[in-house]
Amino acid sequence: MRIKVDNLSFGYDYRTVLKNVTFSLESGDFLVIVGNNGSGKSTLIKCLLGINRVPDDKIFIDDIEIHDYRQWINIGYVPQKFDDFNYEFPITVNEILTVSKLTKIDEDQKLSILDRIGILELQNENINSLSGGQLQRVFIARALMNGPKLLVLDEPTAGVDSENIDNFYRMVNDLNAEGVTIILISHDVKTTKANFSHIMHLENGKAELTHVCEIDFGGDAS
Amino acid sequence: MIDQITEPLLLSMSFIRALFERTFMQRALITGILVGFLAPLIGSFVVIKRLSMIADTLSHFTLAGLSIGLFLLNIIGLPIGDPLYIGMIFAVSGALLIEALRSYYRNYKEISMPIVISLGTALSALFISLSGGFTSTVYNYLFGSILTVSRQFIYIITITTFIVILLIVSFYKKIVIVSFDESYARLLGINVKVFQFVTTIILGLVIALAIETVGVLLVSSLMIIPVAAAMKIGRSFKNTLIIAILFSEASVILGLWLSYVAGIPSGATIVLFNISILILVVIFKKLFSIQRVRNKQEADVY
């Protein structure tokens, strides 16, 4: 999936969070976005996902202006926190995955996703009984249900133990090798074992709340 | 001794006989079963979205519609038919008002509830007073009058039940996603606003109809309490919905029976059965988890 961001500035109320961000990605690229807390990483993602309403002609997905873009189903998203999900009400992993695909469910596909993420044995568990790391993996599985062409992961390994982090990056690298474009937000690029092709540093300008946006198109930075 | 045993039996026989012989009891049972099904079904989605107060707010706003209806009918003499229709219009407009206020106070969404509840209560007090004060009709609005429902009401509630079932079956996946995770629903291309609009209208209608069963003051309990009990023991989403409906139906039937045999108000009895089930669930859940910890400790020892 191709993405083009052209001179995007964005803020909440009176606070500017993103300033003049410009970059583009081709299908199959793997972008890691790094930066400190409050640098605007999640804000940028929300702009790309159409959650934050941006000015016209600033973001293009597959060459379509974001406000005209309708194929959101092609984008899988794993949020940083699950605050938006009302998870105290009983619902099983299976039920979440089933409703997350609006078209008819292919049971084999569902099982293979669960297997790939390593949560096959959790499929009939109520999500209230899952640990943070397990819940994270459920949401990754949910993001894969519609066979995404772009996978956006916001700090996906927070709260996940080291063994599962390795498995997670292996899976993401495999998906990327299959042609899925990946955008991964990370606190610290050194800890990621991702085979990324691009890296973006988002940094606060000193007191002016401006951002310096550097894009290294030089390939593997690991 | 014998009297103590046979008396309730005889009374319960007469309850069943009354169901066969008395039209008002049949209507009460049909209404009770339909409301007992609809209220927790809609209530589940309300609870998931953490909007439990909405039922209370809308029922108070509906009361404003009912009292304005009474005023138009009895004092002005307008042939508006049943004040219930104006109540239904108020339920729906109250629901839309809440939605509007929720998007206006984006970070303080709960403010919408006290605003609408105050408006509803103030209008009710005003128009109840203007239309002759606290009559038996007003009492029925407040505490329910399931034993006096009309044939027409049965038609309305049957049609509403079918529409609600049809909508939930047709849009099941979308309704579940929007309830659990609005942001993700948007990402899947679901028009959340349209969805909320339709859901809110249905919520308003169901509340207006449920008022006939247990009254304005108790209607929210019919939607929320069976769900509150079921969500503590449900293993999956569907399982929780089914348990909530079963609890609700049990309360309706037991409540109707006890109110008939003991000659006490039906709405209050139904709600008290609902509360009793909730308390039993909480106690059993506690006992069960204590037992489980003990078993585990014993297993660890041996």
Chai-1 contact restraints between the chains, C-beta under 6 A:
chainA,res_idxA,chainB,res_idxB,connection_type,confidence,min_distance_angstrom,max_distance_angstrom,comment,restraint_id
A,W72,B,L187,contact,1.0,0.0,6.0,A-B,restraint_1
A,W72,B,G189,contact,1.0,0.0,6.0,A-B,restraint_2
A,Y77,B,L187,contact,1.0,0.0,6.0,A-B,restraint_3
A,D84,B,D181,contact,1.0,0.0,6.0,A-B,restraint_4
A,D84,B,S183,contact,1.0,0.0,6.0,A-B,restraint_5
A,F85,B,F180,contact,1.0,0.0,6.0,A-B,restraint_6
A,F85,B,D181,contact,1.0,0.0,6.0,A-B,restraint_7
A,N86,B,I48,contact,1.0,0.0,6.0,A-B,restraint_8
A,N86,B,F180,contact,1.0,0.0,6.0,A-B,restraint_9
A,F89,B,I48,contact,1.0,0.0,6.0,A-B,restraint_10
A,F89,B,M231,contact,1.0,0.0,6.0,A-B,restraint_11
A,P90,B,M231,contact,1.0,0.0,6.0,A-B,restraint_12
A,P90,B,G234,contact,1.0,0.0,6.0,A-B,restraint_13
A,P90,B,T240,contact,1.0,0.0,6.0,A-B,restraint_14
A,I91,B,F237,contact,1.0,0.0,6.0,A-B,restraint_15
A,T92,B,S236,contact,1.0,0.0,6.0,A-B,restraint_16
A,E95,B,S236,contact,1.0,0.0,6.0,A-B,restraint_17
A,E95,B,F237,contact,1.0,0.0,6.0,A-B,restraint_18
A,V99,B,K173,contact,1.0,0.0,6.0,A-B,restraint_19
A,V99,B,V176,contact,1.0,0.0,6.0,A-B,restraint_20
A,V99,B,I177,contact,1.0,0.0,6.0,A-B,restraint_21
A,L102,B,K173,contact,1.0,0.0,6.0,A-B,restraint_22
